[in-house]
Amino acid sequence: MSPVLVWFRQDLRVADNPALHAACEAGDPVYPLFIWAPEEEDAWAPASASRVWLHHSLAALDEALRGLGSALTIRTGPSLATIAAFACEVGAQRVYWNRRYEPAAVERDSALKRALADTGIEARSFKAALLFEPHEVRTNAGEPFRVFTPFWRQCLKQPEPEAPLPTPRRIPAPARRPASRGLAELKLLPRVDWAGGIRHSWRIGEAGAREALHRFLDEGIDGYTQRRDRPDLDGVSRLSPHLHFGEVSPRQVWAAVCAREREAGRMSLSASAAGYLRQLGWREFAHHLLFHFRATPARPLREEYAAFPWLDDAYQLECWQRGRTGYPIVDAGMRELWTTGWMHNRVRMIVASFLVKDLLVHWRHGARWFWDTLVDADLANNTLGWQWTAGCGADAAPYFRIFNPVSQAERFDPHGSYVRKWVPELARLPDRHLHSPWRAPDDVLAAAGVRLGADYPLPMVEHDLARQRALDAWQRMRSTRR
């Protein structure tokens, strides 16, 4: 017998797991392995909220593996040395894993393949996190894409994503299970428990991902295009953290959406179904960009933005982080993020625009805060989103597109349900004054029990003036380039 080592990373599921499926096919003993080596992540190790999710996701994965006759082995230390030592310990001649696409992961995986080959161990990696490999989709000139629409058009010309692989009926287990670190030893959970909101808001693990997908297909997808920009409605799938940790695969999502359309008797995708799958396309595009433009987590893709005159204001950054800006929709989003580890995508755009354009704080500070507080903190998506907002990335919004937080709130939270949930000190204000309380008459504020500057802050900046300041800074940057 030739045991197989399966290295789990951001693929914490047993269904549609190509590395696990291939390992089980031969019938030889399979050793599922997770290695905790945050120092290898090139400054982008899982941060606070992600660690909470990872802890519970690993527990769920181990439970699923045990249900199939196996168990997860946890080790710590450098990946290359740990895998080599573990393979020697159990006599494994094959090591399988599913690919990641972050620069540090690509470099590490390439080094591991070379090192294992030198010792005569077979190393195989599999596509499991994306629908299309980043190197598979190119422009007609053979270059990587920088604009989403032609990228997605080219993706849709590729062969249909493969059907998801089934869950193994049983995982061949070794006669003796190897020693494993306890999950608690990784110290992923905070010593002071601030994560109750995350646990309350999510069912973490593969079963939770499956439940969220089915709920969205049953209750949300038909009205997706009309509801997806409304944070006051339950109109999105909330699958992003499950996709990031690989508790569900994008091709499982793709297949489930297409199957539902067929069950509804549709010969082609409805607008809502196509619109939702297009969001999977944005995820693909983000990984495409990170794979081809490795420096973008730290540097703008559009090089001229390196000269942008950002302001370094720690106080304003902290007010933004804590949801104390004086703009209710911004504060609601930042408080939702702090409590649940997640924020609606429309609100992410609003709060990001406020930071980089109203406050002129560098987009990297926003990206780092999101990285620390999001349960779906994904290097590719996070980088794309922040560079898009700042106008310095691929397919970026024009810099002069500056979101007005009041009009955005009035349009996408028209009855104030979202703001009232997360900014309860303003809950008694009438709709017409909720999104701009500083404009409310004194008697209205008094009747609502709101004292501006005491119960709720006055606006940090006046938006029209801040907008002009941002445009002036942009013009100075362009003048510097000439």
MARLUM-741798 format. One record per residue: residue in three letters; x, y, z of N, C-alpha, C in turn. Coordinates in steps of 0.001 Angstrom, whole numbers, plus 500000, padded with zeros to 6 digits. Atoms other than C-alpha are relative to their C-alpha. Layout:
AlaXYZXYZXYZ ...
END
This chain:
Met500840498806500000500000500000500000500880501250500000 Ser499274498725500086501114503557499248499107501106500535 Pro500874498969499413499511506071501642500077501318499251 Val500096498695500654498395509447500334499761501062501061 Leu500178498860499101498735512717502209499188501064499263 Val500825498932500582495987515310501483500143501229500877 Trp499708498767499272496988518822502517498822500964499826 Phe501125499063500008493932520914503397500483501412500315 Arg499661498600499738494109524710503266498718500834499961 Gln501250499259500143491287526910501965499019499184499157 Asp500882500947500689489293523897500804499376499091501052 Leu500398500730498796487670522869504077498630499338499811 Arg501226500724500329485043520513502667500376498595499538 Val499778501359500497484642516853501729499307499776498654 Ala500662500103501301482265517328498770500739500855498973 Asp499328499286501090483712518437495422501389500475500419 Asn498615499711499610487237518278496800500908499137499134 Pro499251500825500957489431517166493893501198499271500605 Ala498839500666499408492531516415495991499561498806500841 Leu500495501098499175490573514301498463499405498892499133 His500613500982500893488633512601495672501063499146499322 Ala498936500749500674491805511633493816500721499079500975 Ala499306500814499007493410510369497014499205498744500354 Cys500846501138499610490445508107497771499845498967498890 Glu500295500882501137490239506595494292500798498706500028 Ala499160501192500047493150504158494699499690499027501134 Gly500328500878498883491851502768497993501092499867501033 Asp498914500033499027495148503309499820499690500936501170 Pro500266499142498843495234504901503287500209501478499681 Val499968498555500235494557508633503222500217500712501329 Tyr499697499212498811496000511102505738499616501465499744 Pro500336498581500116494119514440505830500844500820500968 Leu499054499206499212496503517131507094499697501478499863 Phe500045498532500008496188520795508060501224500503500733 Ile498784499418499402499291522858508802499732501460500327 Trp500127498606499589499141526089510770501388500641499926 Ala498714499342500228502005528225509453499756501435499558 Pro500381498640500412500812531865509479501177500869499568 Glu498837499184500361504337533226509167500347499889498521 Glu499694500186501417504408531957505565499105500826499086 Glu501003499338500831501582534190504376500405501382499511 Asp499495498769500599503760537169503433499191501224500451 Ala500682498863499367502145539702505844498484499923499889 Trp501446500119500145498653538450504985499502498712500637 Ala500500501141499244498185535708507548498560500268500434 Pro501367499781499524494582535152508678499988500885501239 Ala500056499054498895493665537997511001498856499624500943 Ser500842500324498850491310538224513962498710499291499637 Ala501292500605500328487886537532512441500182498709499212 Ser499761501206500792489266535009509943500447498833500872 Arg499552501082499121490911533050512744498828499378500753 Val501195500536499340487608532725514554499273499041499055 Trp500672500851500979486018531368511393500802498726499763 Leu499158501152500288488973529071510711499899498957501107 His500112500937498888488749527530514180498755499127499849 His501262500745500082485115526550513751499904499195498708 Ser500033500732501265485571525508510127500855498744500078 Leu499163501191499823488410523139511038499292498961500867 Ala500756500932499159486241521646513780498926499294499174 Ala501038500596500846483448521106511244500599499019499000 Leu499348500902500944485854519560508733500391498693500683 Asp499597501204499288487213517134511312498781499113500284 Glu501225500766499752483658516099512217499540499296498724 Ala500403500615501268482867515491508542500919498845499626 Leu499042501070500307486034513448508056499768498792500891 Arg500252501125499089485265511359511122498741499234499587 Gly501198500666500481481837510645509702500266499105498804 Leu499618500817501159483640509138506690501105499009500352 Gly499021500982499557485971507007508790501416500517500120 Ser498667499424499961488917509405508874500055501048501110 Ala499866498913499030490124512370510934501065500956499495 Leu499047498972500409492077515582510479501196499999500938 Thr498772499832499231495681515703511609500443501452499890 Ile499554498611499972496867519161512664501454500036500436 Arg498592499791499653500529520098512687500313501494499878 Thr499539498619500103502392523391513053501451500003499538 Gly498624499865500462505598524650511510500058500279498520 Pro499858499712501431506991525436508058499392498886499146 Ser500746500979500780504878523730505427500896498961499350 Leu499153500925500736507697522212503381500595498963500929 Ala499363500933499066509532520694506350498968499106500674 Thr501029500773499315506310519597508030499445498906499103 Ile500522501001500926504979517829504939501034498909499745 Ala498954500998500240508310516143504252500136499057501195 Ala499873500829498798508558514930507856498784499100500183 Phe501223500786499826504933513790507951499940498869498975 Ala499990501038501035505255511917504651500948498867500385 Cys499037501016499553508319510127506028499432499198501166 Glu500572500642498808506502509370509301498982498930499639 Val501090500941500326503545507642507633500295499183498751 Gly499638500751501193505351506324504550499231500411498762 Ala500772499529501157503370508442502102500919500245498818 Gln499248499766501237504641508448498520499294500975499076 Arg500756499026500783502030510896497256499465501089500930 Val500532498854499266501032514380498435499110500781499046 Tyr500968499299500844497912516014497004499480501238500732 Trp500625498803499433496500519488497535499258500755498909 Asn500724499120500918494164522010495948500690501357499949 Arg499192498798500224495680525156494484499436501236500684 Arg500301498628499621495727528616495938500719500911499016 Tyr499496499110501053496564531711493893500628501278500534 Glu499304498837499447497972534287496306501499499855499716 Pro498583500080500375501589535177495453500841499138500932 Ala499196500786499062503087533708498633499674498517499891 Ala500404501396500111501075530494498211500525499365498721 Val499486500524501269502068530075494570501488499698500117 Glu498554500198499838505744530503495453500293498799500902 Arg499786501112499068505506528084498385499670498665499351 Asp500407501266500615503649525441496374500994499542498948 Ser499007500360501017506174525565493553501255499430500652 Ala498823500499499285509030525125496017499732498612500579 Leu500332501305499430507209522209497659500015498916498932 Lys499996501003501078506693520412494340501431499614499634 Arg498600500295500347510400520743493540500654499152501087 Ala499365500723498902511446519540496984499500498566500093 Leu500536501355499925509131516538496968500481499154498834 Ala499497500741501166510216515569493465501422499504500249 Asp498619500387499709513822515493494680500082498793500922 Thr500004501141499078512836512919497313499220498815499442 Gly500727501093500627510853510768494884498539499905500389 Ile501410499995499611507449511730496301499191500707498919 Glu500873499404501003504675512418493805499198501144500622 Ala500769498847499539503116515877494255499035500413498895 Arg501010499580500977499853516820492523499127501075500616 Ser500925498954499559497781519951492778498801500019499061 Phe501269500070500714494189520402491624499289501349500039 Lys500845498796500045491808523180490612498760499754500822 Ala501163500189499145489213523558493329499376501308500451 Ala500465498727499440488882527230494258499394500924498965 Leu500460499118501061488042528770490870499303499190498907 Leu500605500611501180485957528045487802500988499906498854 Phe499040499911501099488791529053485467501366500342500577 Glu498642499699499541492529528979486069500411501381499482 Pro499586498660500449494091532466485905500782499997498694 His499216500032501236496424531375483106499183499528498809 Glu500820500517501092493545529921481056499279501103499234 Val500800498931500597491853533240480318500930501157499644 Arg499084498957500487493833535715478177499310500835498932 Thr500466499170501106493218538564475797500452499376498689 Asn499566500502501306493626537965472067501486500180499787 Ala498555499774500093497136539349472469500780499134500974 Gly499322500882499059497887536741475131500326500641501328 Glu499723499273498767497906539258477965498885499754501024 Pro501076500073499010496012539161481264499029501161499830 Phe501019498957500096492802541155481396500159501014501124 Arg500069498943498995492468544462483239498598500577500132 Val501379499507499988488776545091482526499076498797500127 Phe500815501156499662486044542850483872499145499499498836 Thr500982500470500974483468542746481056500614499127498912 Pro499409500916500977485756541371478326500591498744500647 Phe499516501187499288487307539049480923498874498985500166 Trp501101500916499749483937537566481819499434499454498689 Arg500455500471501301482911537394478177500897498852499513 Gln499070501050500406486045535339477491499816498740500858 Cys500255501150499131485315533120480510498806499199499497 Leu501220500678500427481868532342479171500178499272498668 Lys499683500736501221483464531149475929500723498684500308 Gln499298501212499612485371528476477863498994498852500168 Pro500906501121499732483941524977478335499265500199501329 Glu500801499901498783481191524780480951500783499421501193 Pro499319500564498821482588524271484489499613498540500227 Glu500238501419499789482938520607485360498938499796501084 Ala500974500344498970480238518917487401500719499775501323 Pro499364500215498698480995518864491134500220498517500283 Leu499698501371499606482584515718492500499183499622501233 Pro500789500405498830480592513677495018500858499890501256 Thr499323500298498738481468513239498668500440498541499992 Pro499612501412499932483528510059499136499062499209500918 Arg500838500827499128481437507223500530500729499677501292 Arg499173500270498830484280506427502866501438500346499645 Ile498592499668500217487853507620503262500851498868500566 Pro499150501093499493490400504769503510500881500496501143 Ala499289499542498812491890505089506981501212499115500266 Pro498841500810499622495320503949508172499682499151501228 Ala500218500858498834495593501248510808500183500778501299 Arg499738499194498803496930503816513274500025501471499613 Arg500038498570500300496162507512513293501211500700500609 Pro498816499310499487499141509832513684499644501003501096 Ala500195498990498964499598512240516554499591501322499358 Ser500500498730500538497849515579516066500006501051501097 Arg500190498896499081497944518973517700498501500192500227 Gly501381499671499745494695519911519373499639501328499359 Leu500418498759500646492675522615517629500195501197500930 Ala499850498902499043492751524744520781501446500476500093 Glu498583499629499924496560524701520668500379501051498967 Leu499695498986501017496468526889517545499671501403500491 Lys500358498711499390494984529682519700499390500959498976 Leu500664499183501005492780530924516909498902500872500600 Leu501072499238499364490046532144519254500581501069500918 Pro499477498922499150490492535445521126499926499630501478 Arg500007500266498564491376535315524811498837500708500683 Val501197499297499555488710537931525502498955499796498913 Asp500951500433501027485611536669523737499169501165499472 Trp500755498955500689484452539410521365499254499431498788 Ala500470500597501251483313536919518716498582499461500079 Gly501355500507499890479778536236519947499121500394498833 Gly500788499550501142478300538298517128500266499173498758 Ile499663500845501152480138536188514552499328498640500143 Arg500617501320499791478967532917516071498477500074499849 His501448499842500086475405534243516283499540500209498558 Ser500401499595501353475400535469512668500208498930498951 Trp499609500949501027476784532414510906499910498569500507 Arg499764501418499759476648528644510754501251499646499216 Ile498697500171500630480294527976510041500219498532499653 Gly499697501351500420481376524895508104499279499628498715 Glu500546500445501276480415522899505035498489499880500041 Ala501460500125499890476897522151506290499346501371499992 Gly500535498644500016476347525858506914500039500617498617 Ala499903499503501374477539526674503407498890499414499139 Arg501053500667500779475157524133501917498628500568500362 Glu501267499427499548472309525511504008499798501404499438 Ala500106498635500518473066529106502952499714500003498509 Leu500233500080501450473188528134499269498562499603499714 His501368500452500249469874526282499404498987501067500401 Arg500921498941499581468207529098501312499952501114498963 Phe499964498951501014469353531620498729499271499566498736 Leu500680500486501201468135529462495851498492499937500200 Asp501437500122499727464772528957497529499326501349500216 Glu500646498781499530464193532486498811500517501290499376 Gly499412498726500368466510535033497243500357500219498550 Ile499395499790501308467759534390493756499027500603498990 Asp500942499489501002464551535214491853499955501520499977 Gly500010498542499963464676538829492995501374500606500161 Tyr498633499573499698468444539091493089500359501343499376 Thr499581498764500661468943541849490521499279501215500567 Gln500741498873499430466283544018492193500390500269501450 Arg499801499879498556467359543380495795501457500040500428 Arg498633500214499551471121542870495789500692501256500515 Asp499388498762499530471961546546496396499325500560501244 Arg500767499509498861469563546868499339500475499334501295 Pro499555500607498744471263546288502714498873499790501000 Asp501140500171499097467863546572504407499194498753499680 Leu500716501202500408466663543436502581500938498796500019 Asp499220501232500039467804539831502667500097499550498546 Gly500008500217501431468722539870499005501257499412499411 Val498754500565500516472214538357498739500227498639500635 Ser499812501384499571473590534861499266500782499877501294 Arg499115500056498826476106535642502058500902498757499953 Leu499124501161500147478266532833500662501481500362500020 Ser498597499607500180481478534870500529500965499348500998 Pro499036500673499130483112533482503721500071498502499746 His499989501435500303482072529946502815500841499717498756 Leu499166500156501192483663530383499382501472500234500332 His498603499699499674486809531919500858500673498825500692 Phe499402501120499275487408529015503237499779498664499293 Gly500175501223500774486382526493500606499013499032500614 Glu501046500868499460483390525156502532498965499663498927 Val500761500285501202481597525312499203500864500434498832 Ser499184499646501159483171525426495760499193500852499031 Pro500751499217500980482282527887492995499272499138498985 Arg500731500818500966481357525035490692498794499318500643 Gln501216500462499329478958523682493329498908501067499902 Val500957498903500096477313527100493341499480500106498564 Trp500374499900501409477333527277489543499009498891499633 Ala500851501143500351475829523808489207498634500102500661 Ala501272499895499288473158524485491834499099501057499379 Val500788498949500647472056527722490161499449499500498673 Cys500457500491501307471892526101486724498942498907500148 Ala500987501058499782470016523078488088498649500591500385 Arg501260499371499601467419525322489689499308500633498800 Glu500594499404501197466925527155486408499347498935499115 Arg500580501090500800466354523857484623498719499470500650 Glu501189500468499290463895522744487303498824500950499813 Ala501054499011500229461980525972486704499534500004498553 Gly500421500108501391461668524997483039500581501069499102 Arg499415498933500805463909527780481757501040499422499051 Met499050500461500999465829527134478547501317500758500083 Ser498790499213499797468323529892479400499908500669501360 Leu499947499410498669469390531657482564499121501239500080 Ser500743498768499740467055534267483994500981501135500278 Ala499144498839499734468396537793484485500586499930501394 Ser499503500077498626468686537204488231501073498933500136 Ala499006501078499918470533533882487833501295500418499307 Ala498806499544500711472907535339485239500706501099500779 Gly499404498933499202473427538395487439500747499467501191 Tyr499300500571498859474338536252490401501274499289499557 Leu498794500686500476476752534068488425501062501002499565 Arg499048498945500357478330537281487174500794500449501231 Gln499260499669498785479242537991490801501088498965500279 Leu498917500988499950481140534704490815501110500394499031 Gly499011499534500966482837536161487742500911501074500569 Trp499158498975499360484026539159489761501014499354500940 Arg499058500727499139485574536733492245501121499386499153 Glu498988500548500908487334534994489348500955501094499521 Phe499198498880500507488516538365488025500984500477501062 Ala499113499568498921489946539329491410501208499077500115 His498874500941499916492051536170491527500869500052498744 His499247499818501246493055536640487889500981501160500148 Leu499151498819499840494405540093488742501121499750500992 Leu498969500220498985496235539017491893501058499040499490 Phe499049500966500533497829536085490091500973500665499034 His499160499391501025499135538252487267500690501286500459 Phe499429498735499523499825541480489197500232499865501501 Arg499762500469498639501383540221492400500210501119501009 Ala499665498929499065502330543578493889498794500823500433 Thr501133499112499778498808545018493979499483500070501439 Pro500442499779498617498068544328497677500703501181500666 Ala499254498896499392500675546975498458500141501205499088 Arg499764498894500926500967549082495298498859500107498991 Pro501089499839500965498416550571492893500358499390498651 Leu499769500539501338498022548821489569500281501136499023 Arg499752498813500813497808552227487926501085500809500693 Glu498814499520499298501272553480488777499948501488500332 Glu500033498569499734500433557179488597499409500321501365 Tyr500627499751498696498422556825491809500973499852501155 Ala498989500025498944501617556215493747500326501408500470 Ala499713498605499650501957560018493740498802500713500615 Phe501193499337499472498468560683495146500273500563501398 Pro499693499360498707498614563124498117499027499579501108 Trp500845500476498910496952561012500809500269500771501287 Leu499837499395498679496399562424504289500199498897501033 Asp499732500979498948497770560578507304499352500503501282 Asp500759499488498861495105561233509943499492498810500813 Ala500328501167499191495004558528512624498652500157500707 Tyr501257499783499291492062560129514437498811499748499077 Gln501110500212500917489815560204511392499884498534499604 Leu500036501427500297490800556637510540499311499235501131 Glu500607500695498875489825555514514029498500500273500082 Cys501436499698500003486469557316513851499275499171498951 Trp500581500832501068485767555518510586499934498546500456 Gln499960501391499563486822552171512039498912499691501023 Arg500935500232498893484534552570515065498559500394499673 Gly501359499609500351481489553824513173499557501247500728 Arg500299498731499320481633557361514586500309501160499061 Thr499697498966500989481805559457511402498952501098499954 Gly501105499053500105478457561234511778499141499806498758 Tyr500817500370501156477155559730508532499375498634500295 Pro500621501228499492474605557084509558500241498755499155 Ile499822501194500814474979554734506577501424499475500116 Val498609500411499807478763554703506993500153499333501359 Asp499858500540498653478524554120510720499268498670500148 Ala500725501271499946475914551397510270500849498878499407 Gly499175501015500627478204549514507918501179499598500855 Met498822500318499201481241549774510153499626499266501281 Arg500439500719498798479257548599513165499529498586499667 Glu500350501355500443477779545674511252501258499165499836 Leu498733500690500203481319544727510272500612499575501329 Trp499371500277498710482599544936513848499246498892500737 Thr500816500955499255479714542842515183499960498631499348 Thr500261501272500690479233540164512520501164499496499160 Gly498900500399500879482498540111510556499661500092498531 Trp500455499930501398480631540969507362499313501336499771 Met500700498774500364479196543949505512499432499822498598 His500638500050501311476789544227502603500875500691498959 Asn499073499488501011478626544884499331499740501455499627 Arg500294498603500314476818548140498535500547500908501090 Val499501499191498887477715549444501976501521499989500018 Arg498532500019500097481325548310501502500482501100499045 Met499603498956500944481516550611498490499808501391500594 Ile500273498692499410479978553507500418501046500348501050 Val499044499692498930482265553217503446501410500144499443 Ala498672499886500601485325552711501248500162501346499302 Ser499947498697500654484521555771499165500145501108501029 Phe499915498970498967484044557800502336501425500101500546 Leu498647499968499437487459556795503676501000500607499026 Val498930499603500913489528557315500537499723501320499298 Lys500307498771500737487684560292499061499510501121500910 Asp500414498943499074485876562183501810501096500313501010 Leu498963499780498989488746561680504294501408500000499416 Leu498687500079500669491626561149501809500995499132500765 Val499140500965499324492972558293503943500359498899499009 His499489500964500986495085555809501977499165498721499998 Trp500805501205500142493179552823500630500618498800500707 Arg499366501137499330495758550487502177499559499890501457 His500484500057498613494549551461505669498619499349500051 Gly501312500624500055491021550509504695500099498517499715 Ala499831501407500347492165547260503129500494499204501193 Arg499478500703498828494097546346506253498919499836501078 Trp501065500122499014491094547072508517498986498940499589 Phe500896501041500492488828544956506342500644498622500184 Trp499301501271499849491457542223506417499897499490501439 Asp500015500384498597491399542232510209498602499652500486 Thr501347500107499436487632542376510671499018499169499177 Leu500911500777500845486026540488507756500206498503500175 Val499871501458500005485268536791508055500243499483498587 Asp499713500401501384485505536675504245501227500733499461 Ala498810499254500422488846538506504182500791499183498990 Asp499380500702501109490197537394500825500940500984499314 Leu499014499048500498493391538967499495499638500495498606 Ala500346499597501365492215538985495879498807500945499990 Asn501200499164499990488729540370496522500225501314500726 Asn499763498797499214489903542839499150500824501010499199 Thr499153499109500797492608544256496878499228500606498843 Leu500793499490501119490293544544493892499018501063500475 Gly501019499065499524487578546266495927500566501345500402 Trp499437498733499539489787548874497527500661500778498867 Gln499404499270501129491735549690494370498925500494499042 Trp501112499525500830488456549935492456499453501301500562 Thr500556498801499376487104552467494934500960501169499900 Ala499005498926500029490340554455495015500326500455498588 Gly499762499600501383490407554590491207501354499607499466 Cys498613500273500384493882553064491032500221498574499516 Gly499821501390500362493194549478490018499459499671498630 Ala500569500460501253491895547385487160498510500289499978 Asp501437499752500153488474548331485824499492500955501072 Ala500321499145498861488506551059488458498909501010499660 Ala500948498909500152485718553528489002500779501279499739 Pro499311498712500195486724556963487675500142500722501332 Tyr499772499397498689488222558945490508498904500989500356 Phe501023498995499706485570561611490163498647499382500356 Arg501210500649499494482905559006491000500141499891501522 Ile499888499918498551482566559909494663498610499821500594 Phe501323500292499464479653558370496529499578501051501021 Asn500583499128498988477431560787498416499318499094501032 Pro500547500965499044476688558881501642498528500233500334 Val501406499725499706473337560621502133499109499491498873 Ser500850500430501113471908560052498663500090498489499800 Gln499890501454500075473259556486498647499085499338501028 Ala500850500554498944471490555826501940498526500162499654 Glu501404499762500342468253557381500750499533499074498881 Arg500364500864501118468327555262497616499940498526500393 Phe499882501432499744469371551894499057499519499568501383 Asp500620500301498710467980552104502599498839500972500192 Pro501002498930500062464845554115501829499139500139501250 His500823499931498794462951553248504998500845500012501275 Gly499100499890498860466010553336507234500125498762500862 Ser499954501209499169465704549746508453501425499590500333 Tyr498606500399499778469410549045508037500670500937500998 Val499378499049499082470553552230509755499420499862501396 Arg500610500120498668468065551823512607500504498767500741 Lys499504501209499353469355548294513256501377500209500599 Trp498610499905499585473003549278513533500351501326500666 Val499789498718499316472725552888514741498726500291500811 Pro501285499909499296469926552489517309499767501338500681 Glu500203498705499370470547555905518876499238500976499111 Leu500759499157500932468935557389515755498651499382499629 Ala501136500792500462466080554874515543498683500761500010 Arg501290499303499882463334557306516533499882501186499050 Leu500101498922500985464159559865513855499090499574498854 Pro500817500335501178461655560019510977500886499735498790 Asp499225500405501182462776558614507625500676501184499320 Arg499470498885500790463293562014506020501238500630500620 His498839499415499324465908563014508628501015498949500451 Leu499154501050499435467434559643509491501400499989499407 His498704500131500664470234559700506919500827501287500037 Ser499262498729499847471217563348507574499467500707501245 Pro500602499453498775470336564047511226500421501426500299 Trp499554498629499755472345567297511293499112501030499307 Arg500926499099500682469734568766508965498613500036500675 Ala501309500070499350466830567879511268499781501219500903 Pro500300498901499070465089570733513162500219499562501448 Asp499717500298498597465851570950516869498856499250500665 Asp501118500660499342462335569913517870499870498540499562 Val500025501382500476462561566770515700501074499176500719 Leu498929500683499273465898565831517280499596499754501446 Ala500399500147498603464496566461520743498939498918500168 Ala501056501007499917461417564349520082500546498585499819 Ala499386501308500237463668561502518903501032499658501063 Gly499026500247498948465923561851521945501428500001499504 Val498669499956500601468965562691519827500660501335500319 Arg499191498798499754471606565163520987501271499861499147 Leu498841500081500885474077565672518155501231500520500722 Gly498769499667499291477620565805519434500100499314501342 Ala499993500729498733476619563808522518499573498550499773 Asp500481501357500277474445560807521619500534499462498676 Tyr499533500386501324475615560771518027500849501141499455 Pro499084498931500413478517562661516428499473500835498841 Leu500197499162501178478247565566514055500873499467498869 Pro499166500500501109479632564829510562501450500442500123 Met498575499703499956483414564640510447500389501049498970 Val499708499092501107483462566506507144498685500358499339 Glu501155499635500814480986568325504949500230499389498620 His499721500827501169480595566044501955500336500816498759 Asp499738499240501222480464568690499204501404500600500019 Leu498646499444499887483639570347500492501047498888499888 Ala499061501118500059485342566973500961500122499477498571 Arg499972500455501389484389565971497435500891500904499161 Gln499174499072500768485962569104496014501465499860500376 Arg498612500196499565489087568562498105500596498764499336 Ala499502501216500639489388565043496696500294500239498522 Leu499780499710501417489024566278493129501221500892499803 Asp498813499140500081491641568965493758501275499163500180 Ala498837500865499778494042566314495099500281499158498758 Trp499842500785501220493422564220492006500627500837498890 Gln499428499113501006494174567184489763501485500282500283 Arg498591499790499661497425567834491666500837498780499614 Met499278501199500383498444564228491138500217499945498492 Arg499887500024501459497735564505487395500989501049499518 Ser499049498942500383499709567749487196501438499551500266 Thr498664500496499667502662566067488900500512499038498945 Arg499616500999501000502636563361486241500402500633498680 Arg499736499388501301502838565834483365501440500487499894 
END
